[in-house]
Structure formats: structure tokens, C-alpha cells
Amino acid sequence: MINNVELFVNKTLAINNASIASRRSQQITTILDGLLRDYQAHIRPNFGEGSTKIDFDILVSSFGPIQDMDMSYTMNCYFRQRWRDERLQFNEDVGVLSLSTSMLERLWRPDTVFYNSKYSYLHTIPTSNRLWRLFPDGSIWYSSRITVKAKCNMNLKNFPVDKQICQLLIGSFANAVSDIEYGWRLGNNKSVNFDTKVLLSQFDLIQYSQYDEISYINGRNFSILRVDFVLKRHMGYYILQVYIPSSMLVILSWVSFFIHREATADRVNIGVMTFLSLTTLSFDIRNYTAAVPYLTALDWFVIMTHAFLLASLLQFSFVHYFTKFGYGEPLAYYNDSLDCIELSDDNPAGIDYIARPSLYYPHFINTNGKKIPTNEISFLRNVWRYFHRFWFCMSGNTKYKRSIRKRTSQFGVNSRSELDSFARIVFPTGFILFNILYWLYFLHFQK
């Protein structure tokens, strides 16, 4: 019996609710039919009485990527507009009406555009992402989900230690400020908000200021809303990919200053390979930077590192030139006979030098005179001497090594070039000084 009563009550409530919903639906239909009976969608509100005021606010759901190559940025946002149309006023008892987007096509809408947009589109999956609400006083709140790819005029002279200001310009396509006037619904610097914290791969969004202004376009004044997105670039990627590898190549080129000046192939190989490696790296850099007609901060760094590598190559050419002509070594003068060599007076020990184009080295020792006939040295003496040298070298006799170094250093044999000694100090000092000036200028003075 109780169950039958509950079932009866539930059916009665359901019938009453359906009846109420039906009456409300009929009431809304009657209101809308009355509002739209004489409504002209091609005539703006307040026509002939003043400008129509459009209030804006934006909720950004995602921001990025920011692209240097085509100087643009992309954002996904909920684009909200609100205006008042007194022709659509109705009884307050009905409340706010949330209606389908098909009704929106029968109402007047502002011709709002993004002036600096490359392309924009309205999301339509799974259905058209639009919402509109009609208030009793005739106010219309219109929201749509839009993706905008906008142009960003970038100045890359300080790249990659730069800040960029990417603007979003909003206004009417055809109506001047006398017809449509735009404003921020929540006031400046409060009408643009982000759904979540913005995390970008190459930038930090540090500020997004909002402005309303009047711009003179094609002979008329237009009301424009402007958002300035201030972006600071992350340097970590470029430090790891460019600055550190370039600096390491420059440091690697200094190894040649510690290699003996007669090791021509080794020193040339180091210089050429580091230069070619840096050239390849600089070509890779251009693949992900915009082609601009001026030098960026990164270009200046790469150019200077090229200059240091080229200078190290030129330094060795000077070292090689002076070594070839006996720079820092005793001069040896040949007489007409191939059997002996006459030495200068600066060689009291009487060392015979057998010459090749870039090297002089001792062959025989005679402490009694300045001329050494080679045919007077016996074969057995030569064999005995070479055997002793071989044995001392293989056994690592330290006393023998010291005596050899002492004798040869007196005549510049295997001597250290003065240019190399000079370069070991000048090149590192110059590169450190360049880095100090470079980072001070672009990190501080350019602000």
C-alpha cells in the first residue's frame, strides 16, 4: 500500500515538473518571438544615438609556441564579448536565457577582428564552441573558443639574450570609434587571465599588460584593444648547444701552442679541424634562427670565435716561417765541400748540423776544432755510440736525458718558440676579456 502511494506521488511530481518545463519553454518561445518580430540584425544598437560599447575579457587556456623563423606566436583562448541591445529587453522574472547558437545568427553581432592575426579559427569539434546568454536588461554575453596565430614583430639584435613584446590587437573591421567603442570589462591589467600557469620551452611570460587606445587608420579613428605579452628567452638551450661548444673549440686550438713547432702536421690539423667544426656548428645555428639582415648577439660570438681560431692558425704560420730560417737556433754555414760543415763563432762546442728545410739537429761532436771531416770517424765508434744511445733511451736513463737536454738547449735545438710562449698567455687572456665584455654588454648595457 505504501509503495503504491509513493509511486503515485512520484508520477504526480513528474507530471507537474514536465508541465512547468513546458510552460517555461512556451513562455521563452513567446518572449523570443516577440523580441525578434520587428528586430533588424543589420542595424547596430544605439544607432543614431551614439556608439555601441563592447566590453572584453579573455581567458587564455594555452600559449605558444613562439616561432622565431616566421615571427609569430599562437594562443588558444576563450574570447568573451558583452554589449547591450535595448531592443532585446524582457521581464526580469524570466531570468537569464542561455540559448542555442542558432539564435545568435538572428541577432546583431560586432565585427570584431584581430588586426595582427595571420590566421584564426573557431573550434567546432564536437560542436561549435560558442555560448551566448541574454539578460533581462538586453545585455548579451557572447563567448567563443578561438585559436589565434598572430604576427610578432621581433627585434633579434640581442638574440638569444633578448626580450620580445608580442602584441594582440583587437578592434572593429569596418566601424570607427563613433560607431563601436571597445573597452576592457574588468579594467586594464585585469581582463586577460590564464587558465593555468604558462610553461614555454624557450620563453618566460613575465608580463601581459592591457591597453585601450584610439588609432588612426585609413582616414578614420578606430577603437583598439591591445595586449602586450612580454617574453624573456631562456638561454640554457643556446649555452649548451652553441656557447659551450664554440668556447671548447677555441680552447682546443690552444693545444697547438704546447706542441713542438716542428710538428707541422699536428698543429695544422688541430687548427683546420677546429675551424671547420665551428663553421659546421654555425651553419646548424642558422637552421633554427630567423634570416635577418643584421648581426645578432649570437652571430657576434660565433664571428669572434672564428677570429680566435683563425688567429691561432696565423700564429703557427709565423712560428713555422721563423723556424724554417733558424729563428732562435745557431746558424750553420756550408763550405764548398760536402764532407764537412763550417760553423759560426757562436758555436764553440763544434756541433755539426745536417740540415733539412725546417730542422737543424746535431750529428757529430768535436771539441777541438771548427771543422769535422766525417770520413775520419771510424765505423766501430759510430756503432758503439749509437748502441749506447739506444740503450740509454730504452732503459730510461734520467742522467742521459738531462745531459741531452742541457747540450741541445744551448743551441736552440728542439727549443720552445718565443711566439708560442707569447701566445700561451695572450690568447687565453684575450678570450677571457672578450667574454667579460660580451656578457656585460648584452646582459646589462643593452637593457
Contacts in CASP RR format, 6 or more apart in sequence:
PFRMAT RR
TARGET T0000
AUTHOR 0000-0000-0000
METHOD contacts of the structure
MODEL  1
MINNVELFVNKTLAINNASIASRRSQQITTILDGLLRDYQAHIRPNFGEG
STKIDFDILVSSFGPIQDMDMSYTMNCYFRQRWRDERLQFNEDVGVLSLS
TSMLERLWRPDTVFYNSKYSYLHTIPTSNRLWRLFPDGSIWYSSRITVKA
KCNMNLKNFPVDKQICQLLIGSFANAVSDIEYGWRLGNNKSVNFDTKVLL
SQFDLIQYSQYDEISYINGRNFSILRVDFVLKRHMGYYILQVYIPSSMLV
ILSWVSFFIHREATADRVNIGVMTFLSLTTLSFDIRNYTAAVPYLTALDW
FVIMTHAFLLASLLQFSFVHYFTKFGYGEPLAYYNDSLDCIELSDDNPAG
IDYIARPSLYYPHFINTNGKKIPTNEISFLRNVWRYFHRFWFCMSGNTKY
KRSIRKRTSQFGVNSRSELDSFARIVFPTGFILFNILYWLYFLHFQK
27 94 0 8 1.000
28 94 0 8 1.000
28 97 0 8 1.000
31 90 0 8 1.000
31 91 0 8 1.000
31 94 0 8 1.000
31 97 0 8 1.000
32 97 0 8 1.000
32 99 0 8 1.000
32 103 0 8 1.000
35 87 0 8 1.000
35 88 0 8 1.000
35 90 0 8 1.000
36 106 0 8 1.000
39 87 0 8 1.000
39 88 0 8 1.000
39 106 0 8 1.000
39 107 0 8 1.000
41 106 0 8 1.000
41 107 0 8 1.000
41 108 0 8 1.000
42 108 0 8 1.000
43 108 0 8 1.000
44 52 0 8 1.000
44 108 0 8 1.000
44 110 0 8 1.000
44 175 0 8 1.000
44 179 0 8 1.000
44 180 0 8 1.000
45 52 0 8 1.000
45 83 0 8 1.000
45 84 0 8 1.000
45 85 0 8 1.000
45 86 0 8 1.000
45 87 0 8 1.000
45 108 0 8 1.000
46 52 0 8 1.000
46 86 0 8 1.000
50 178 0 8 1.000
51 177 0 8 1.000
51 178 0 8 1.000
51 179 0 8 1.000
51 180 0 8 1.000
51 181 0 8 1.000
52 83 0 8 1.000
52 110 0 8 1.000
52 179 0 8 1.000
52 180 0 8 1.000
52 181 0 8 1.000
53 83 0 8 1.000
53 84 0 8 1.000
53 181 0 8 1.000
53 182 0 8 1.000
53 183 0 8 1.000
54 81 0 8 1.000
54 82 0 8 1.000
54 83 0 8 1.000
54 110 0 8 1.000
54 112 0 8 1.000
54 180 0 8 1.000
54 181 0 8 1.000
54 182 0 8 1.000
54 183 0 8 1.000
55 81 0 8 1.000
55 82 0 8 1.000
55 83 0 8 1.000
55 182 0 8 1.000
55 183 0 8 1.000
55 184 0 8 1.000
55 185 0 8 1.000
56 80 0 8 1.000
56 81 0 8 1.000
56 82 0 8 1.000
56 170 0 8 1.000
56 182 0 8 1.000
56 183 0 8 1.000
56 184 0 8 1.000
56 185 0 8 1.000
56 191 0 8 1.000
56 225 0 8 1.000
57 80 0 8 1.000
57 184 0 8 1.000
57 185 0 8 1.000
57 186 0 8 1.000
57 191 0 8 1.000
57 192 0 8 1.000
57 193 0 8 1.000
58 77 0 8 1.000
58 78 0 8 1.000
58 79 0 8 1.000
58 80 0 8 1.000
58 191 0 8 1.000
58 192 0 8 1.000
58 193 0 8 1.000
58 227 0 8 1.000
59 77 0 8 1.000
59 78 0 8 1.000
59 80 0 8 1.000
59 193 0 8 1.000
59 194 0 8 1.000
59 195 0 8 1.000
60 75 0 8 1.000
60 76 0 8 1.000
60 77 0 8 1.000
60 192 0 8 1.000
60 193 0 8 1.000
60 194 0 8 1.000
60 195 0 8 1.000
60 198 0 8 1.000
61 76 0 8 1.000
61 77 0 8 1.000
61 78 0 8 1.000
61 145 0 8 1.000
61 195 0 8 1.000
61 196 0 8 1.000
62 75 0 8 1.000
62 76 0 8 1.000
62 195 0 8 1.000
63 73 0 8 1.000
63 74 0 8 1.000
63 75 0 8 1.000
63 76 0 8 1.000
63 194 0 8 1.000
63 198 0 8 1.000
63 200 0 8 1.000
63 205 0 8 1.000
63 229 0 8 1.000
64 73 0 8 1.000
64 74 0 8 1.000
64 75 0 8 1.000
64 200 0 8 1.000
65 73 0 8 1.000
65 74 0 8 1.000
65 200 0 8 1.000
65 201 0 8 1.000
66 72 0 8 1.000
66 73 0 8 1.000
66 152 0 8 1.000
66 164 0 8 1.000
66 166 0 8 1.000
66 200 0 8 1.000
66 202 0 8 1.000
66 203 0 8 1.000
66 231 0 8 1.000
67 73 0 8 1.000
68 154 0 8 1.000
68 156 0 8 1.000
68 159 0 8 1.000
68 288 0 8 1.000
68 289 0 8 1.000
68 290 0 8 1.000
69 288 0 8 1.000
69 289 0 8 1.000
69 290 0 8 1.000
70 290 0 8 1.000
71 151 0 8 1.000
71 152 0 8 1.000
71 153 0 8 1.000
71 154 0 8 1.000
71 290 0 8 1.000
72 118 0 8 1.000
72 149 0 8 1.000
72 150 0 8 1.000
72 151 0 8 1.000
72 152 0 8 1.000
73 149 0 8 1.000
73 150 0 8 1.000
73 152 0 8 1.000
73 166 0 8 1.000
73 229 0 8 1.000
74 147 0 8 1.000
74 148 0 8 1.000
74 149 0 8 1.000
74 150 0 8 1.000
75 147 0 8 1.000
75 148 0 8 1.000
75 150 0 8 1.000
75 168 0 8 1.000
76 145 0 8 1.000
76 146 0 8 1.000
76 147 0 8 1.000
76 148 0 8 1.000
77 145 0 8 1.000
77 146 0 8 1.000
77 147 0 8 1.000
77 148 0 8 1.000
78 143 0 8 1.000
78 144 0 8 1.000
78 145 0 8 1.000
78 146 0 8 1.000
79 143 0 8 1.000
79 144 0 8 1.000
79 145 0 8 1.000
79 146 0 8 1.000
80 141 0 8 1.000
80 142 0 8 1.000
80 143 0 8 1.000
80 185 0 8 1.000
81 110 0 8 1.000
81 112 0 8 1.000
81 141 0 8 1.000
81 142 0 8 1.000
81 143 0 8 1.000
82 139 0 8 1.000
82 140 0 8 1.000
82 141 0 8 1.000
82 142 0 8 1.000
82 185 0 8 1.000
83 110 0 8 1.000
83 139 0 8 1.000
83 140 0 8 1.000
84 137 0 8 1.000
84 138 0 8 1.000
84 139 0 8 1.000
84 140 0 8 1.000
85 107 0 8 1.000
85 108 0 8 1.000
85 138 0 8 1.000
85 139 0 8 1.000
85 140 0 8 1.000
86 138 0 8 1.000
87 138 0 8 1.000
88 107 0 8 1.000
88 134 0 8 1.000
88 138 0 8 1.000
88 140 0 8 1.000
89 136 0 8 1.000
89 137 0 8 1.000
89 138 0 8 1.000
90 136 0 8 1.000
90 138 0 8 1.000
91 136 0 8 1.000
92 136 0 8 1.000
94 136 0 8 1.000
95 135 0 8 1.000
95 136 0 8 1.000
96 133 0 8 1.000
96 134 0 8 1.000
96 135 0 8 1.000
96 136 0 8 1.000
97 133 0 8 1.000
97 134 0 8 1.000
97 135 0 8 1.000
98 131 0 8 1.000
98 132 0 8 1.000
98 133 0 8 1.000
99 132 0 8 1.000
99 133 0 8 1.000
99 134 0 8 1.000
101 128 0 8 1.000
101 130 0 8 1.000
101 131 0 8 1.000
101 132 0 8 1.000
103 132 0 8 1.000
104 130 0 8 1.000
104 132 0 8 1.000
104 142 0 8 1.000
107 140 0 8 1.000
109 142 0 8 1.000
110 172 0 8 1.000
110 175 0 8 1.000
110 180 0 8 1.000
111 172 0 8 1.000
111 173 0 8 1.000
111 174 0 8 1.000
111 175 0 8 1.000
111 180 0 8 1.000
112 170 0 8 1.000
112 171 0 8 1.000
112 172 0 8 1.000
112 173 0 8 1.000
113 170 0 8 1.000
113 171 0 8 1.000
113 172 0 8 1.000
113 173 0 8 1.000
114 120 0 8 1.000
114 148 0 8 1.000
114 150 0 8 1.000
114 168 0 8 1.000
114 169 0 8 1.000
114 170 0 8 1.000
115 169 0 8 1.000
115 170 0 8 1.000
115 171 0 8 1.000
115 224 0 8 1.000
116 150 0 8 1.000
116 151 0 8 1.000
116 167 0 8 1.000
116 168 0 8 1.000
116 169 0 8 1.000
117 148 0 8 1.000
117 149 0 8 1.000
117 150 0 8 1.000
117 151 0 8 1.000
118 149 0 8 1.000
118 150 0 8 1.000
118 151 0 8 1.000
119 149 0 8 1.000
120 146 0 8 1.000
120 147 0 8 1.000
120 148 0 8 1.000
120 149 0 8 1.000
121 146 0 8 1.000
121 147 0 8 1.000
122 128 0 8 1.000
122 129 0 8 1.000
122 130 0 8 1.000
122 144 0 8 1.000
122 145 0 8 1.000
122 146 0 8 1.000
123 129 0 8 1.000
123 145 0 8 1.000
123 146 0 8 1.000
123 147 0 8 1.000
129 144 0 8 1.000
129 145 0 8 1.000
130 142 0 8 1.000
130 143 0 8 1.000
130 144 0 8 1.000
130 145 0 8 1.000
131 142 0 8 1.000
131 143 0 8 1.000
131 144 0 8 1.000
132 140 0 8 1.000
132 141 0 8 1.000
132 142 0 8 1.000
132 143 0 8 1.000
133 140 0 8 1.000
133 141 0 8 1.000
134 140 0 8 1.000
135 141 0 8 1.000
148 168 0 8 1.000
150 166 0 8 1.000
150 167 0 8 1.000
150 168 0 8 1.000
152 164 0 8 1.000
152 166 0 8 1.000
152 167 0 8 1.000
153 167 0 8 1.000
154 162 0 8 1.000
154 164 0 8 1.000
154 290 0 8 1.000
155 162 0 8 1.000
155 164 0 8 1.000
156 162 0 8 1.000
156 289 0 8 1.000
156 290 0 8 1.000
156 292 0 8 1.000
156 294 0 8 1.000
156 296 0 8 1.000
157 294 0 8 1.000
157 295 0 8 1.000
157 296 0 8 1.000
157 297 0 8 1.000
158 296 0 8 1.000
158 297 0 8 1.000
158 442 0 8 1.000
158 446 0 8 1.000
159 233 0 8 1.000
159 289 0 8 1.000
159 296 0 8 1.000
159 297 0 8 1.000
159 298 0 8 1.000
160 233 0 8 1.000
160 235 0 8 1.000
160 237 0 8 1.000
160 238 0 8 1.000
160 296 0 8 1.000
160 297 0 8 1.000
160 298 0 8 1.000
161 233 0 8 1.000
161 235 0 8 1.000
161 297 0 8 1.000
161 442 0 8 1.000
161 443 0 8 1.000
161 446 0 8 1.000
162 233 0 8 1.000
162 297 0 8 1.000
163 230 0 8 1.000
163 231 0 8 1.000
163 232 0 8 1.000
163 233 0 8 1.000
164 203 0 8 1.000
164 230 0 8 1.000
164 231 0 8 1.000
164 233 0 8 1.000
165 228 0 8 1.000
165 229 0 8 1.000
165 230 0 8 1.000
165 231 0 8 1.000
166 228 0 8 1.000
166 229 0 8 1.000
166 231 0 8 1.000
167 226 0 8 1.000
167 227 0 8 1.000
167 228 0 8 1.000
167 229 0 8 1.000
168 226 0 8 1.000
168 227 0 8 1.000
168 229 0 8 1.000
169 224 0 8 1.000
169 225 0 8 1.000
169 226 0 8 1.000
170 182 0 8 1.000
170 224 0 8 1.000
170 225 0 8 1.000
170 226 0 8 1.000
170 227 0 8 1.000
171 182 0 8 1.000
171 222 0 8 1.000
171 223 0 8 1.000
171 224 0 8 1.000
171 225 0 8 1.000
172 179 0 8 1.000
172 180 0 8 1.000
172 182 0 8 1.000
172 222 0 8 1.000
172 223 0 8 1.000
176 220 0 8 1.000
176 221 0 8 1.000
176 222 0 8 1.000
176 223 0 8 1.000
177 214 0 8 1.000
177 221 0 8 1.000
177 222 0 8 1.000
177 223 0 8 1.000
178 221 0 8 1.000
180 223 0 8 1.000
181 223 0 8 1.000
182 212 0 8 1.000
182 223 0 8 1.000
182 224 0 8 1.000
182 225 0 8 1.000
183 212 0 8 1.000
183 223 0 8 1.000
183 225 0 8 1.000
184 190 0 8 1.000
184 191 0 8 1.000
184 210 0 8 1.000
184 212 0 8 1.000
184 225 0 8 1.000
185 191 0 8 1.000
187 210 0 8 1.000
188 209 0 8 1.000
188 210 0 8 1.000
188 211 0 8 1.000
188 212 0 8 1.000
189 209 0 8 1.000
189 210 0 8 1.000
190 210 0 8 1.000
191 210 0 8 1.000
192 208 0 8 1.000
192 210 0 8 1.000
192 227 0 8 1.000
198 205 0 8 1.000
200 231 0 8 1.000
201 234 0 8 1.000
202 233 0 8 1.000
202 234 0 8 1.000
202 237 0 8 1.000
203 231 0 8 1.000
203 232 0 8 1.000
203 233 0 8 1.000
203 234 0 8 1.000
204 231 0 8 1.000
204 232 0 8 1.000
204 234 0 8 1.000
205 229 0 8 1.000
205 230 0 8 1.000
205 231 0 8 1.000
206 230 0 8 1.000
206 231 0 8 1.000
206 232 0 8 1.000
207 228 0 8 1.000
207 229 0 8 1.000
207 230 0 8 1.000
208 227 0 8 1.000
208 228 0 8 1.000
208 229 0 8 1.000
208 230 0 8 1.000
209 227 0 8 1.000
209 228 0 8 1.000
209 230 0 8 1.000
210 225 0 8 1.000
210 226 0 8 1.000
210 227 0 8 1.000
210 228 0 8 1.000
211 225 0 8 1.000
211 226 0 8 1.000
211 227 0 8 1.000
211 228 0 8 1.000
212 223 0 8 1.000
212 224 0 8 1.000
212 225 0 8 1.000
212 226 0 8 1.000
213 223 0 8 1.000
213 224 0 8 1.000
213 226 0 8 1.000
214 221 0 8 1.000
214 222 0 8 1.000
214 223 0 8 1.000
214 224 0 8 1.000
215 221 0 8 1.000
215 222 0 8 1.000
215 224 0 8 1.000
216 222 0 8 1.000
238 298 0 8 1.000
242 281 0 8 1.000
242 285 0 8 1.000
242 298 0 8 1.000
242 301 0 8 1.000
242 302 0 8 1.000
243 301 0 8 1.000
245 281 0 8 1.000
246 278 0 8 1.000
246 281 0 8 1.000
246 301 0 8 1.000
246 302 0 8 1.000
246 305 0 8 1.000
247 305 0 8 1.000
247 431 0 8 1.000
247 435 0 8 1.000
249 274 0 8 1.000
249 277 0 8 1.000
249 278 0 8 1.000
249 281 0 8 1.000
249 305 0 8 1.000
249 309 0 8 1.000
250 274 0 8 1.000
250 305 0 8 1.000
250 308 0 8 1.000
250 309 0 8 1.000
250 431 0 8 1.000
251 431 0 8 1.000
252 270 0 8 1.000
252 274 0 8 1.000
253 270 0 8 1.000
253 271 0 8 1.000
253 274 0 8 1.000
253 308 0 8 1.000
253 309 0 8 1.000
253 312 0 8 1.000
254 312 0 8 1.000
254 423 0 8 1.000
254 424 0 8 1.000
254 427 0 8 1.000
254 428 0 8 1.000
255 270 0 8 1.000
256 266 0 8 1.000
256 267 0 8 1.000
256 270 0 8 1.000
256 271 0 8 1.000
256 312 0 8 1.000
256 316 0 8 1.000
257 312 0 8 1.000
257 315 0 8 1.000
257 420 0 8 1.000
257 423 0 8 1.000
257 424 0 8 1.000
257 427 0 8 1.000
258 420 0 8 1.000
258 424 0 8 1.000
259 266 0 8 1.000
259 267 0 8 1.000
259 270 0 8 1.000
260 414 0 8 1.000
261 267 0 8 1.000
261 316 0 8 1.000
261 319 0 8 1.000
261 320 0 8 1.000
261 323 0 8 1.000
261 417 0 8 1.000
261 420 0 8 1.000
262 323 0 8 1.000
262 358 0 8 1.000
262 359 0 8 1.000
262 414 0 8 1.000
264 320 0 8 1.000
264 358 0 8 1.000
267 316 0 8 1.000
268 313 0 8 1.000
268 316 0 8 1.000
271 309 0 8 1.000
271 312 0 8 1.000
271 313 0 8 1.000
271 316 0 8 1.000
272 313 0 8 1.000
274 309 0 8 1.000
274 312 0 8 1.000
275 306 0 8 1.000
275 309 0 8 1.000
275 310 0 8 1.000
275 313 0 8 1.000
278 302 0 8 1.000
278 305 0 8 1.000
278 306 0 8 1.000
278 309 0 8 1.000
279 306 0 8 1.000
281 302 0 8 1.000
282 302 0 8 1.000
282 306 0 8 1.000
285 298 0 8 1.000
285 302 0 8 1.000
289 296 0 8 1.000
289 298 0 8 1.000
295 303 0 8 1.000
297 438 0 8 1.000
297 442 0 8 1.000
300 438 0 8 1.000
301 438 0 8 1.000
304 434 0 8 1.000
304 438 0 8 1.000
308 427 0 8 1.000
308 431 0 8 1.000
308 434 0 8 1.000
311 427 0 8 1.000
312 423 0 8 1.000
312 427 0 8 1.000
315 419 0 8 1.000
315 423 0 8 1.000
315 427 0 8 1.000
318 419 0 8 1.000
319 417 0 8 1.000
319 419 0 8 1.000
319 420 0 8 1.000
320 358 0 8 1.000
322 328 0 8 1.000
322 417 0 8 1.000
322 419 0 8 1.000
323 358 0 8 1.000
323 417 0 8 1.000
324 357 0 8 1.000
324 358 0 8 1.000
326 360 0 8 1.000
327 417 0 8 1.000
328 412 0 8 1.000
328 415 0 8 1.000
328 418 0 8 1.000
329 360 0 8 1.000
329 411 0 8 1.000
329 412 0 8 1.000
329 413 0 8 1.000
329 415 0 8 1.000
330 343 0 8 1.000
330 344 0 8 1.000
330 346 0 8 1.000
330 347 0 8 1.000
330 351 0 8 1.000
330 353 0 8 1.000
330 360 0 8 1.000
330 411 0 8 1.000
330 412 0 8 1.000
331 344 0 8 1.000
331 346 0 8 1.000
332 341 0 8 1.000
332 343 0 8 1.000
332 344 0 8 1.000
332 347 0 8 1.000
332 353 0 8 1.000
332 355 0 8 1.000
332 360 0 8 1.000
333 341 0 8 1.000
333 342 0 8 1.000
333 343 0 8 1.000
333 344 0 8 1.000
334 341 0 8 1.000
334 342 0 8 1.000
334 355 0 8 1.000
335 341 0 8 1.000
335 342 0 8 1.000
339 373 0 8 1.000
339 374 0 8 1.000
339 375 0 8 1.000
340 352 0 8 1.000
340 371 0 8 1.000
340 372 0 8 1.000
340 373 0 8 1.000
340 374 0 8 1.000
341 352 0 8 1.000
341 353 0 8 1.000
341 354 0 8 1.000
341 371 0 8 1.000
341 372 0 8 1.000
342 370 0 8 1.000
342 371 0 8 1.000
343 350 0 8 1.000
343 351 0 8 1.000
343 352 0 8 1.000
343 353 0 8 1.000
343 370 0 8 1.000
347 370 0 8 1.000
347 411 0 8 1.000
349 365 0 8 1.000
349 367 0 8 1.000
349 407 0 8 1.000
349 410 0 8 1.000
349 411 0 8 1.000
350 365 0 8 1.000
350 366 0 8 1.000
350 367 0 8 1.000
350 369 0 8 1.000
350 370 0 8 1.000
350 372 0 8 1.000
351 362 0 8 1.000
351 363 0 8 1.000
351 364 0 8 1.000
351 365 0 8 1.000
351 411 0 8 1.000
352 362 0 8 1.000
352 363 0 8 1.000
352 364 0 8 1.000
352 365 0 8 1.000
352 366 0 8 1.000
352 372 0 8 1.000
352 374 0 8 1.000
353 360 0 8 1.000
353 361 0 8 1.000
353 362 0 8 1.000
353 363 0 8 1.000
354 360 0 8 1.000
354 361 0 8 1.000
354 363 0 8 1.000
360 413 0 8 1.000
361 413 0 8 1.000
362 407 0 8 1.000
362 408 0 8 1.000
362 411 0 8 1.000
362 413 0 8 1.000
364 372 0 8 1.000
364 374 0 8 1.000
364 377 0 8 1.000
366 372 0 8 1.000
392 400 0 8 1.000
392 401 0 8 1.000
393 400 0 8 1.000
408 414 0 8 1.000
409 415 0 8 1.000
END
